[in-house]
Amino acid sequence: MEKEKSMPHLSEKAQKDYELVQRATKGKDQQAFSDLMEKYKDPIYYMLLKMVNNNDDAEDLTLEAFGKAFNKLNQYTPNFAFSTWLFKIATNNCIDFLRKKKKNVMSIDNRVSNNDGDEFMFEIKSDGMTPEEITVNEQKIQLIRKYVKKLKPRYQILVEMRYFKEMSYEEISIELNLPLGTVKAQLFRAREFLYNIMKHSFETI
């Protein structure tokens, strides 16, 4: 672990995170991915909950943040703490979500902090969707449905229930007789697979 020891600008915690990133990317260590998610899922969730003020949205955005971060994990460099990088991804993704939802809930004076004390400032503009944008959005939904059909059946069911029928995690858990944690974990995996299917056609999504 010489590389990690030669980074005095990183805190001990950040160096341990970097070791996990190295194991996850270079060693393809699935446990390292799990450890990173377990370590930061609650801080990310509560930060996002403050931003969107909705439990289900915060859950979804937490999964999305980890999905995006894990897909870009090989792009992370230890110039700054992994947590700073992860919280920035989560914050930016949430800002995009709020723009799409047209919620004018924040101003340039709003700040959110991660558990390292770093603060992020942002501004949300409330822009209504034009008829053309509504049409494009509907086309995107149809296209996404096409990609969902390429998932394994169990993932198709979960995605359909969660995102097209808009069922809560608890309702899905009861409907499928699955533990709540299993539902969330499989939805996270479904998102990951869906992202991989769609990323080659991102320009049309």
N, C-alpha and C positions, 0 to 999 in steps of 0.2 A: 504493500500500500504506500509506496514511496511518493507517488504522485499526490495523494491526499495530504501527506505529512508536509509537503513542500508548499502548502497554501496557507500561510499564516493570516491572510486577509479574511479567511473564512472562520466562523466560529466552530467550536467543536461539533455542535449539532449540525451545522451546514456541511462540515466535512463528512460526517456520518451519512447524511443524505446523499452526498456526491458518491460515496462508496456504493450506496444502493443503486444509484443511477448507473454506475459503471457495471454493476452486476446484472442489472436489468438489460442494458443495451449490449454490452460486449459478451456477457456470460449467458444471456437469454434466460435469466433466473426469474421464473414466475413468482417465486416467493418475494423477491425484491420489489416487483410491481405491487404485490399485495401489501407489503410493509409500508410502502410510500402512500398508498391509498388509505390504509388504516390510520396512518399518522396524521394525515391532513384532511380527511373527509369531513370531520366535524368542524374544524376551523373554517374550511371553505364553505360548508353548508351554512353556518351561522353568519358569515360575512354576506353571503348571497341573500339570506333571509332578510337581512336588514335592508338590502337594496330592492327586493321585489315584494316583501311583505306577504308572501304566499308560500306555504309549506311545500305544496306539490311542485310549484315552479322552482323553488330552491333546490328540491331533490333532483329534478330534471337537469337543472343547470350545473349542479355538482357533478353529476354523471358526465355531462357534456364536457365540463372543464377537464376532468381526468382523461376522457377519451381523446380530446385534442392534445393534451399535454403528453400522454403516452405515445400518441402517433408522431409527435415531434421530439421525443425524448433524446434522440441522437443529435438534435440541434442545440441542446442545452450545453452551455459552457460554464465552468466554475468561476467566471469573473464576478459573479454575485451569487447569493444563496439560492438554492433550488426553490425554497419557499417563496422568495420574491418573484421568481420566474413563474411559478405555478399560480400565485395569487394574481399576477398581472394577466395571465391567460384567462383565468376565471372572471376577472373584472371586465376585461374587454368583451368576452363572450356575453356577459350579462348586459353590458351596454348595448350590444347588437340586439339582444332579445328585447330590451326595453324600447329601443327605437322601433322595432317591428310591431310591438304592442301599442305603440303610440301613447305611452304613459309619460306625461310630463311631470315626473316625480322628483327630479333632481336638478340641481343647478351647479354652476362652476364652484360654488362654495362648499358643496358636499364633499366629504372625505370618508373613505373607509380605510381601515388599518388591518394589516395582517398580524400574525402573532409574533413577528419580529420587530414590530413597531413601525414598519414602512407604511407611508400614507399614499393613497392614490386619489387624485382629483379628477373630476370628469363633468361633462355637461351633456344633457340630453335635450334634443330639440323635438318638439311635438309636431310631427308632420303627418297630415292625413293622407291616406292612400288615394291616388287618382284611380279612375275606372280602368285605365290601362294597367296600373300596378295590381289592381284586384284580379284582373284577367290573368296576368303573368303569375300571380300567386296561386291561382287555381290550377294553372298549367303545371306549376311546380309540384303541387300536391298529387296530381295525376301521375307525374313522372316518378315521384317518390314511391307511390303505390306500386309502380312497375318494378322498381328495385326491391321493394319489400318482398315481392313474390319470389325473389331469388334466394331468400334466406331459408334456413331449415324450418320445417313446419312449426316447431315449438316456438321459434323466435318470431315467426310471422304472427302467430296467435297473440303473443305478448305485445308486439308493436301495434297490432290492430286494436287490441283492447285499450292500451294506454294512450295512443296518439290519435286514433281515428274515432274510437268510441268514448275517449276521454274519461276512462275509468281511473279511480285512484289506485294506488298500490295496494291498499287494504282490500278494496273490492276485488282486484285481480287475485290476491292471495286467497280470499274466500272462494271465489268462483273456480279457481283451478286447484284448490286444496293444497297449496304450496306455502311453505314458510315465507314470511314477509322478506326476510333477508335473501332467500333464493330468488324471489321475484325481482328484487332490485339488482342482484348480481347478474341474472340472466338478461335483464333489460340493458344493463351496461354492456354485456357481451354482444347483444343484438345490435346496439348502436355502433360498436366497434366494427362488426362485420359489415353493417350497412354503409359505414363511412368508407371502408375499403372498396366496396362495390362501386360506390358513387364517385370516389375521388378522381377516377380517370375521366369522368365526364363533368367535372365541376363547373366548367364554363357554361353548361346548359342547365344547371340546377338553380 
